[in-house]
Amino acid sequence: MQQFLYILPALICPVGMGLMMWFMMRGRGHGKTVDGPEEQELARLRAEVAALRPQAAAFEERHPGTGPTA
């Protein structure tokens, strides 16, 4: 019986880790299509970047060698 108590923590650790991983993956909400605030902010930022790209290209044409690739 006492030997079992020594092995018990070694058995509980991987089982507990597996359960925690399962609960975390389950709680992420895979398959949901509801947009949260993060997704809305990301869409807004992507639209802002898309709107600024032509301005950056025009600036690079006027001032060659000053962009991030210089």
N, CA, C and O atoms as a CHARMM CRD file, in Angstrom:
* protein
*
  280
    1    1 MET  N      0.82800  -1.20100   0.00000 PROA 1      0.00000
    2    1 MET  CA     0.00000   0.00000   0.00000 PROA 1      0.00000
    3    1 MET  C      0.86600   1.25600   0.00000 PROA 1      0.00000
    4    1 MET  O      0.55100   2.23400  -0.67800 PROA 1      0.00000
    5    2 GLN  N      1.95700   1.22500   0.76300 PROA 2      0.00000
    6    2 GLN  CA     2.80900   2.38800   0.85900 PROA 2      0.00000
    7    2 GLN  C      3.53000   2.64500  -0.47700 PROA 2      0.00000
    8    2 GLN  O      3.80700   3.79600  -0.81500 PROA 2      0.00000
    9    3 GLN  N      3.82900   1.59700  -1.22500 PROA 3      0.00000
   10    3 GLN  CA     4.46400   1.75700  -2.52700 PROA 3      0.00000
   11    3 GLN  C      3.50700   2.43200  -3.50200 PROA 3      0.00000
   12    3 GLN  O      3.92900   3.21400  -4.35500 PROA 3      0.00000
   13    4 PHE  N      2.23100   2.13200  -3.37600 PROA 4      0.00000
   14    4 PHE  CA     1.22400   2.75100  -4.23500 PROA 4      0.00000
   15    4 PHE  C      1.16200   4.26100  -3.99400 PROA 4      0.00000
   16    4 PHE  O      0.95800   5.02700  -4.93600 PROA 4      0.00000
   17    5 LEU  N      1.33400   4.69300  -2.75400 PROA 5      0.00000
   18    5 LEU  CA     1.30400   6.11600  -2.42900 PROA 5      0.00000
   19    5 LEU  C      2.48300   6.85600  -3.05800 PROA 5      0.00000
   20    5 LEU  O      2.37100   8.04600  -3.35500 PROA 5      0.00000
   21    6 TYR  N      3.61600   6.17100  -3.26700 PROA 6      0.00000
   22    6 TYR  CA     4.75200   6.79600  -3.92000 PROA 6      0.00000
   23    6 TYR  C      4.51700   6.94800  -5.42100 PROA 6      0.00000
   24    6 TYR  O      4.98800   7.91300  -6.02200 PROA 6      0.00000
   25    7 ILE  N      3.81700   6.03600  -6.01800 PROA 7      0.00000
   26    7 ILE  CA     3.55700   6.05300  -7.45700 PROA 7      0.00000
   27    7 ILE  C      2.36800   6.95100  -7.79400 PROA 7      0.00000
   28    7 ILE  O      2.26500   7.43700  -8.92000 PROA 7      0.00000
   29    8 LEU  N      1.48800   7.17300  -6.85200 PROA 8      0.00000
   30    8 LEU  CA     0.26900   7.94600  -7.08800 PROA 8      0.00000
   31    8 LEU  C      0.52600   9.33600  -7.66300 PROA 8      0.00000
   32    8 LEU  O     -0.15300   9.68800  -8.62800 PROA 8      0.00000
   33    9 PRO  N      1.45100  10.16000  -7.15500 PROA 9      0.00000
   34    9 PRO  CA     1.69000  11.47100  -7.77100 PROA 9      0.00000
   35    9 PRO  C      2.17300  11.36800  -9.21700 PROA 9      0.00000
   36    9 PRO  O      1.82200  12.20400 -10.05000 PROA 9      0.00000
   37   10 ALA  N      2.96200  10.36400  -9.51200 PROA 10     0.00000
   38   10 ALA  CA     3.45000  10.18500 -10.88400 PROA 10     0.00000
   39   10 ALA  C      2.31100   9.81400 -11.82400 PROA 10     0.00000
   40   10 ALA  O      2.38600  10.11400 -13.01500 PROA 10     0.00000
   41   11 LEU  N      1.28400   9.18500 -11.33600 PROA 11     0.00000
   42   11 LEU  CA     0.13000   8.83000 -12.16500 PROA 11     0.00000
   43   11 LEU  C     -0.85800   9.98800 -12.27200 PROA 11     0.00000
   44   11 LEU  O     -1.48000  10.18000 -13.31600 PROA 11     0.00000
   45   12 ILE  N     -1.00100  10.74900 -11.20700 PROA 12     0.00000
   46   12 ILE  CA    -1.96200  11.84100 -11.18600 PROA 12     0.00000
   47   12 ILE  C     -1.51300  12.98600 -12.09300 PROA 12     0.00000
   48   12 ILE  O     -2.34400  13.63300 -12.73000 PROA 12     0.00000
   49   13 CYS  N     -0.21900  13.23700 -12.15500 PROA 13     0.00000
   50   13 CYS  CA     0.29300  14.37200 -12.92300 PROA 13     0.00000
   51   13 CYS  C     -0.09800  14.29300 -14.40500 PROA 13     0.00000
   52   13 CYS  O     -0.69800  15.24800 -14.89900 PROA 13     0.00000
   53   14 PRO  N      0.20000  13.22600 -15.13900 PROA 14     0.00000
   54   14 PRO  CA    -0.17600  13.20100 -16.56100 PROA 14     0.00000
   55   14 PRO  C     -1.69300  13.17600 -16.78000 PROA 14     0.00000
   56   14 PRO  O     -2.19700  13.76000 -17.73900 PROA 14     0.00000
   57   15 VAL  N     -2.40200  12.50600 -15.89900 PROA 15     0.00000
   58   15 VAL  CA    -3.85800  12.46200 -16.04200 PROA 15     0.00000
   59   15 VAL  C     -4.43400  13.85600 -15.81500 PROA 15     0.00000
   60   15 VAL  O     -5.30700  14.29700 -16.56200 PROA 15     0.00000
   61   16 GLY  N     -3.95000  14.55200 -14.78700 PROA 16     0.00000
   62   16 GLY  CA    -4.42400  15.91200 -14.51700 PROA 16     0.00000
   63   16 GLY  C     -4.06800  16.85800 -15.65000 PROA 16     0.00000
   64   16 GLY  O     -4.88000  17.70600 -16.02000 PROA 16     0.00000
   65   17 MET  N     -2.87400  16.73100 -16.20900 PROA 17     0.00000
   66   17 MET  CA    -2.46500  17.58400 -17.32300 PROA 17     0.00000
   67   17 MET  C     -3.35100  17.33100 -18.53900 PROA 17     0.00000
   68   17 MET  O     -3.76100  18.27600 -19.21300 PROA 17     0.00000
   69   18 GLY  N     -3.64100  16.09300 -18.81900 PROA 18     0.00000
   70   18 GLY  CA    -4.52300  15.77000 -19.93800 PROA 18     0.00000
   71   18 GLY  C     -5.91900  16.35400 -19.75400 PROA 18     0.00000
   72   18 GLY  O     -6.51400  16.87200 -20.70000 PROA 18     0.00000
   73   19 LEU  N     -6.43200  16.26800 -18.54400 PROA 19     0.00000
   74   19 LEU  CA    -7.75000  16.84500 -18.26600 PROA 19     0.00000
   75   19 LEU  C     -7.74300  18.35700 -18.40900 PROA 19     0.00000
   76   19 LEU  O     -8.68800  18.93100 -18.95000 PROA 19     0.00000
   77   20 MET  N     -6.67800  19.01600 -17.92600 PROA 20     0.00000
   78   20 MET  CA    -6.59800  20.47400 -18.06000 PROA 20     0.00000
   79   20 MET  C     -6.53400  20.88500 -19.52800 PROA 20     0.00000
   80   20 MET  O     -7.18700  21.84600 -19.93300 PROA 20     0.00000
   81   21 MET  N     -5.75200  20.16100 -20.32400 PROA 21     0.00000
   82   21 MET  CA    -5.66200  20.48300 -21.75000 PROA 21     0.00000
   83   21 MET  C     -7.01200  20.28800 -22.43100 PROA 21     0.00000
   84   21 MET  O     -7.41000  21.09700 -23.26900 PROA 21     0.00000
   85   22 TRP  N     -7.71900  19.21100 -22.07300 PROA 22     0.00000
   86   22 TRP  CA    -9.02000  18.94500 -22.67300 PROA 22     0.00000
   87   22 TRP  C    -10.01200  20.06000 -22.33000 PROA 22     0.00000
   88   22 TRP  O    -10.75600  20.52300 -23.19400 PROA 22     0.00000
   89   23 PHE  N    -10.01900  20.48700 -21.06300 PROA 23     0.00000
   90   23 PHE  CA   -10.93400  21.56100 -20.66000 PROA 23     0.00000
   91   23 PHE  C    -10.58700  22.88300 -21.32900 PROA 23     0.00000
   92   23 PHE  O    -11.47600  23.64500 -21.70700 PROA 23     0.00000
   93   24 MET  N     -9.29700  23.15300 -21.47500 PROA 24     0.00000
   94   24 MET  CA    -8.90100  24.40700 -22.11900 PROA 24     0.00000
   95   24 MET  C     -9.29500  24.41700 -23.59500 PROA 24     0.00000
   96   24 MET  O     -9.77900  25.43300 -24.09300 PROA 24     0.00000
   97   25 MET  N     -9.09900  23.32400 -24.28800 PROA 25     0.00000
   98   25 MET  CA    -9.47300  23.26000 -25.70000 PROA 25     0.00000
   99   25 MET  C    -10.99000  23.30700 -25.85600 PROA 25     0.00000
  100   25 MET  O    -11.50600  23.89200 -26.80900 PROA 25     0.00000
  101   26 ARG  N    -11.68200  22.70200 -24.93500 PROA 26     0.00000
  102   26 ARG  CA   -13.14200  22.69300 -24.98500 PROA 26     0.00000
  103   26 ARG  C    -13.70300  24.09100 -24.72800 PROA 26     0.00000
  104   26 ARG  O    -14.72700  24.45900 -25.30300 PROA 26     0.00000
  105   27 GLY  N    -13.05300  24.86500 -23.88200 PROA 27     0.00000
  106   27 GLY  CA   -13.52900  26.18500 -23.52000 PROA 27     0.00000
  107   27 GLY  C    -13.23600  27.25300 -24.55300 PROA 27     0.00000
  108   27 GLY  O    -13.75900  28.36200 -24.44800 PROA 27     0.00000
  109   28 ARG  N    -12.41300  26.95400 -25.55200 PROA 28     0.00000
  110   28 ARG  CA   -12.06800  27.95500 -26.55800 PROA 28     0.00000
  111   28 ARG  C    -13.22000  28.22300 -27.50600 PROA 28     0.00000
  112   28 ARG  O    -13.20700  29.24800 -28.18900 PROA 28     0.00000
  113   29 GLY  N    -14.19600  27.36800 -27.58000 PROA 29     0.00000
  114   29 GLY  CA   -15.36800  27.62000 -28.40800 PROA 29     0.00000
  115   29 GLY  C    -15.12500  27.36600 -29.88800 PROA 29     0.00000
  116   29 GLY  O    -15.49800  28.18300 -30.73100 PROA 29     0.00000
  117   30 HSD  N    -14.51200  26.25500 -30.19900 PROA 30     0.00000
  118   30 HSD  CA   -14.29100  25.92300 -31.60600 PROA 30     0.00000
  119   30 HSD  C    -15.62900  25.77700 -32.31500 PROA 30     0.00000
  120   30 HSD  O    -16.55500  25.15600 -31.79300 PROA 30     0.00000
  121   31 GLY  N    -15.72300  26.34800 -33.49800 PROA 31     0.00000
  122   31 GLY  CA   -16.93300  26.23800 -34.28700 PROA 31     0.00000
  123   31 GLY  C    -17.91100  27.37200 -34.09000 PROA 31     0.00000
  124   31 GLY  O    -18.92800  27.42300 -34.78300 PROA 31     0.00000
  125   32 LYS  N    -17.64900  28.26600 -33.18800 PROA 32     0.00000
  126   32 LYS  CA   -18.55000  29.40000 -32.98100 PROA 32     0.00000
  127   32 LYS  C    -18.29100  30.44600 -34.05500 PROA 32     0.00000
  128   32 LYS  O    -17.14900  30.66900 -34.45600 PROA 32     0.00000
  129   33 THR  N    -19.35300  31.08000 -34.51300 PROA 33     0.00000
  130   33 THR  CA   -19.21200  32.09900 -35.54600 PROA 33     0.00000
  131   33 THR  C    -19.50900  33.49600 -35.02400 PROA 33     0.00000
  132   33 THR  O    -19.53600  34.45100 -35.80000 PROA 33     0.00000
  133   34 VAL  N    -19.73200  33.62800 -33.73500 PROA 34     0.00000
  134   34 VAL  CA   -20.04100  34.91900 -33.14900 PROA 34     0.00000
  135   34 VAL  C    -18.75200  35.74200 -33.07500 PROA 34     0.00000
  136   34 VAL  O    -17.74200  35.28500 -32.54100 PROA 34     0.00000
  137   35 ASP  N    -18.80200  36.97100 -33.62500 PROA 35     0.00000
  138   35 ASP  CA   -17.64100  37.84100 -33.57200 PROA 35     0.00000
  139   35 ASP  C    -17.59500  38.55400 -32.23700 PROA 35     0.00000
  140   35 ASP  O    -18.55500  39.20500 -31.82300 PROA 35     0.00000
  141   36 GLY  N    -16.47100  38.41900 -31.57800 PROA 36     0.00000
  142   36 GLY  CA   -16.26900  39.11400 -30.32500 PROA 36     0.00000
  143   36 GLY  C    -15.58600  40.44200 -30.57200 PROA 36     0.00000
  144   36 GLY  O    -15.31200  40.79900 -31.71800 PROA 36     0.00000
  145   37 PRO  N    -15.31400  41.16200 -29.52400 PROA 37     0.00000
  146   37 PRO  CA   -14.65000  42.46600 -29.67500 PROA 37     0.00000
  147   37 PRO  C    -13.26300  42.34400 -30.30200 PROA 37     0.00000
  148   37 PRO  O    -12.84000  43.23400 -31.03900 PROA 37     0.00000
  149   38 GLU  N    -12.54600  41.24400 -30.01600 PROA 38     0.00000
  150   38 GLU  CA   -11.22000  41.07500 -30.58900 PROA 38     0.00000
  151   38 GLU  C    -11.28200  40.93400 -32.09900 PROA 38     0.00000
  152   38 GLU  O    -10.47100  41.52500 -32.81200 PROA 38     0.00000
  153   39 GLU  N    -12.23900  40.15500 -32.59200 PROA 39     0.00000
  154   39 GLU  CA   -12.36800  39.95600 -34.02900 PROA 39     0.00000
  155   39 GLU  C    -12.79100  41.25200 -34.72300 PROA 39     0.00000
  156   39 GLU  O    -12.33900  41.54700 -35.83000 PROA 39     0.00000
  157   40 GLN  N    -13.64800  42.01000 -34.07800 PROA 40     0.00000
  158   40 GLN  CA   -14.08600  43.28500 -34.65800 PROA 40     0.00000
  159   40 GLN  C    -12.92400  44.27600 -34.71600 PROA 40     0.00000
  160   40 GLN  O    -12.76900  44.99900 -35.70000 PROA 40     0.00000
  161   41 GLU  N    -12.11200  44.30800 -33.66200 PROA 41     0.00000
  162   41 GLU  CA   -10.94900  45.19600 -33.64200 PROA 41     0.00000
  163   41 GLU  C     -9.93300  44.76800 -34.69700 PROA 41     0.00000
  164   41 GLU  O     -9.33200  45.61400 -35.36000 PROA 41     0.00000
  165   42 LEU  N     -9.73900  43.47300 -34.85200 PROA 42     0.00000
  166   42 LEU  CA    -8.81700  42.97100 -35.86800 PROA 42     0.00000
  167   42 LEU  C     -9.29100  43.33500 -37.26600 PROA 42     0.00000
  168   42 LEU  O     -8.48200  43.72400 -38.10900 PROA 42     0.00000
  169   43 ALA  N    -10.57800  43.21600 -37.52500 PROA 43     0.00000
  170   43 ALA  CA   -11.12500  43.59400 -38.83100 PROA 43     0.00000
  171   43 ALA  C    -10.96400  45.09100 -39.07900 PROA 43     0.00000
  172   43 ALA  O    -10.66100  45.50600 -40.19700 PROA 43     0.00000
  173   44 ARG  N    -11.16500  45.90000 -38.04400 PROA 44     0.00000
  174   44 ARG  CA   -10.99600  47.34400 -38.18500 PROA 44     0.00000
  175   44 ARG  C     -9.54500  47.69800 -38.49000 PROA 44     0.00000
  176   44 ARG  O     -9.27400  48.54200 -39.34400 PROA 44     0.00000
  177   45 LEU  N     -8.62300  47.05800 -37.79700 PROA 45     0.00000
  178   45 LEU  CA    -7.20400  47.33100 -38.02400 PROA 45     0.00000
  179   45 LEU  C     -6.76000  46.87500 -39.41000 PROA 45     0.00000
  180   45 LEU  O     -5.95500  47.54800 -40.05400 PROA 45     0.00000
  181   46 ARG  N     -7.27700  45.74000 -39.87200 PROA 46     0.00000
  182   46 ARG  CA    -6.93600  45.27300 -41.22300 PROA 46     0.00000
  183   46 ARG  C     -7.44200  46.24900 -42.27800 PROA 46     0.00000
  184   46 ARG  O     -6.75500  46.51000 -43.26500 PROA 46     0.00000
  185   47 ALA  N     -8.63500  46.78500 -42.07300 PROA 47     0.00000
  186   47 ALA  CA    -9.17300  47.76900 -43.01700 PROA 47     0.00000
  187   47 ALA  C     -8.33300  49.04200 -42.99600 PROA 47     0.00000
  188   47 ALA  O     -8.11100  49.65800 -44.03800 PROA 47     0.00000
  189   48 GLU  N     -7.87100  49.43300 -41.82100 PROA 48     0.00000
  190   48 GLU  CA    -7.03400  50.63100 -41.72000 PROA 48     0.00000
  191   48 GLU  C     -5.69500  50.42400 -42.43100 PROA 48     0.00000
  192   48 GLU  O     -5.21400  51.32400 -43.12000 PROA 48     0.00000
  193   49 VAL  N     -5.10100  49.26200 -42.27000 PROA 49     0.00000
  194   49 VAL  CA    -3.83900  48.96200 -42.95100 PROA 49     0.00000
  195   49 VAL  C     -4.04400  48.94900 -44.46100 PROA 49     0.00000
  196   49 VAL  O     -3.22400  49.47900 -45.21000 PROA 49     0.00000
  197   50 ALA  N     -5.13900  48.34200 -44.90400 PROA 50     0.00000
  198   50 ALA  CA    -5.42100  48.31000 -46.34600 PROA 50     0.00000
  199   50 ALA  C     -5.61200  49.72100 -46.89600 PROA 50     0.00000
  200   50 ALA  O     -5.22100  49.99400 -48.03100 PROA 50     0.00000
  201   51 ALA  N     -6.20400  50.61800 -46.11500 PROA 51     0.00000
  202   51 ALA  CA    -6.40200  51.99200 -46.57100 PROA 51     0.00000
  203   51 ALA  C     -5.08600  52.77200 -46.59900 PROA 51     0.00000
  204   51 ALA  O     -4.93300  53.68600 -47.40900 PROA 51     0.00000
  205   52 LEU  N     -4.13900  52.42900 -45.73000 PROA 52     0.00000
  206   52 LEU  CA    -2.87100  53.15700 -45.66300 PROA 52     0.00000
  207   52 LEU  C     -1.83200  52.64500 -46.66800 PROA 52     0.00000
  208   52 LEU  O     -0.88700  53.37100 -46.98000 PROA 52     0.00000
  209   53 ARG  N     -1.97300  51.44600 -47.17000 PROA 53     0.00000
  210   53 ARG  CA    -0.97800  50.89900 -48.09100 PROA 53     0.00000
  211   53 ARG  C     -0.81100  51.72700 -49.36300 PROA 53     0.00000
  212   53 ARG  O      0.32900  51.94600 -49.77300 PROA 53     0.00000
  213   54 PRO  N     -1.87400  52.20000 -50.01100 PROA 54     0.00000
  214   54 PRO  CA    -1.64700  53.03600 -51.19800 PROA 54     0.00000
  215   54 PRO  C     -0.88300  54.31500 -50.87100 PROA 54     0.00000
  216   54 PRO  O     -0.06700  54.76800 -51.67500 PROA 54     0.00000
  217   55 GLN  N     -1.13400  54.89700 -49.71500 PROA 55     0.00000
  218   55 GLN  CA    -0.41600  56.10900 -49.32700 PROA 55     0.00000
  219   55 GLN  C      1.06900  55.80200 -49.12700 PROA 55     0.00000
  220   55 GLN  O      1.92600  56.59500 -49.51800 PROA 55     0.00000
  221   56 ALA  N      1.37100  54.65700 -48.52100 PROA 56     0.00000
  222   56 ALA  CA     2.76700  54.27900 -48.31300 PROA 56     0.00000
  223   56 ALA  C      3.45500  54.01700 -49.64100 PROA 56     0.00000
  224   56 ALA  O      4.61700  54.38500 -49.81300 PROA 56     0.00000
  225   57 ALA  N      2.76300  53.39000 -50.58100 PROA 57     0.00000
  226   57 ALA  CA     3.34600  53.13400 -51.89500 PROA 57     0.00000
  227   57 ALA  C      3.60200  54.44100 -52.63500 PROA 57     0.00000
  228   57 ALA  O      4.63800  54.58800 -53.28300 PROA 57     0.00000
  229   58 ALA  N      2.68400  55.38400 -52.54900 PROA 58     0.00000
  230   58 ALA  CA     2.86300  56.67600 -53.19900 PROA 58     0.00000
  231   58 ALA  C      4.04000  57.42600 -52.58000 PROA 58     0.00000
  232   58 ALA  O      4.81100  58.06300 -53.29800 PROA 58     0.00000
  233   59 PHE  N      4.18500  57.35800 -51.27200 PROA 59     0.00000
  234   59 PHE  CA     5.31100  58.01400 -50.60900 PROA 59     0.00000
  235   59 PHE  C      6.62900  57.38800 -51.04900 PROA 59     0.00000
  236   59 PHE  O      7.61000  58.09200 -51.28700 PROA 59     0.00000
  237   60 GLU  N      6.64600  56.06700 -51.15500 PROA 60     0.00000
  238   60 GLU  CA     7.86300  55.36600 -51.57200 PROA 60     0.00000
  239   60 GLU  C      8.24700  55.74200 -52.99900 PROA 60     0.00000
  240   60 GLU  O      9.43200  55.83200 -53.31800 PROA 60     0.00000
  241   61 GLU  N      7.25800  55.96300 -53.85800 PROA 61     0.00000
  242   61 GLU  CA     7.55700  56.39000 -55.22600 PROA 61     0.00000
  243   61 GLU  C      8.16900  57.79000 -55.24300 PROA 61     0.00000
  244   61 GLU  O      9.07700  58.06000 -56.02900 PROA 61     0.00000
  245   62 ARG  N      7.67600  58.67900 -54.38000 PROA 62     0.00000
  246   62 ARG  CA     8.19300  60.05100 -54.33500 PROA 62     0.00000
  247   62 ARG  C      9.54600  60.13100 -53.65600 PROA 62     0.00000
  248   62 ARG  O     10.37700  60.96600 -54.01400 PROA 62     0.00000
  249   63 HSD  N      9.77600  59.25000 -52.65900 PROA 63     0.00000
  250   63 HSD  CA    11.01300  59.29100 -51.86900 PROA 63     0.00000
  251   63 HSD  C     11.65100  57.90200 -51.85700 PROA 63     0.00000
  252   63 HSD  O     11.56300  57.21000 -50.84300 PROA 63     0.00000
  253   64 PRO  N     12.27800  57.47700 -52.93000 PROA 64     0.00000
  254   64 PRO  CA    12.88500  56.13800 -52.95700 PROA 64     0.00000
  255   64 PRO  C     14.03300  56.02800 -51.95000 PROA 64     0.00000
  256   64 PRO  O     14.78100  56.97900 -51.72500 PROA 64     0.00000
  257   65 GLY  N     14.14600  54.86800 -51.36700 PROA 65     0.00000
  258   65 GLY  CA    15.22400  54.60600 -50.42400 PROA 65     0.00000
  259   65 GLY  C     14.95700  55.04600 -49.00500 PROA 65     0.00000
  260   65 GLY  O     15.86800  54.98000 -48.17900 PROA 65     0.00000
  261   66 THR  N     13.75200  55.49500 -48.67200 PROA 66     0.00000
  262   66 THR  CA    13.45800  55.92300 -47.30500 PROA 66     0.00000
  263   66 THR  C     12.50800  54.96500 -46.59500 PROA 66     0.00000
  264   66 THR  O     12.20100  55.15600 -45.41800 PROA 66     0.00000
  265   67 GLY  N     12.04200  53.94500 -47.29500 PROA 67     0.00000
  266   67 GLY  CA    11.08100  53.02100 -46.68300 PROA 67     0.00000
  267   67 GLY  C     11.74000  51.97900 -45.82000 PROA 67     0.00000
  268   67 GLY  O     12.95200  52.02100 -45.60900 PROA 67     0.00000
  269   68 PRO  N     10.96200  51.04200 -45.31600 PROA 68     0.00000
  270   68 PRO  CA    11.48300  50.02200 -44.42300 PROA 68     0.00000
  271   68 PRO  C     12.43300  49.05500 -45.13400 PROA 68     0.00000
  272   68 PRO  O     13.20700  48.36400 -44.47200 PROA 68     0.00000
  273   69 THR  N     12.38800  48.99500 -46.45900 PROA 69     0.00000
  274   69 THR  CA    13.26500  48.07500 -47.17500 PROA 69     0.00000
  275   69 THR  C     14.58900  48.72300 -47.53000 PROA 69     0.00000
  276   69 THR  O     15.43800  48.08500 -48.15300 PROA 69     0.00000
  277   70 ALA  N     14.78500  49.98000 -47.14700 PROA 70     0.00000
  278   70 ALA  CA    16.03100  50.68900 -47.49600 PROA 70     0.00000
  279   70 ALA  C     17.19500  50.21900 -46.66900 PROA 70     0.00000
  280   70 ALA  O     18.31100  50.71200 -46.83700 PROA 70     0.00000
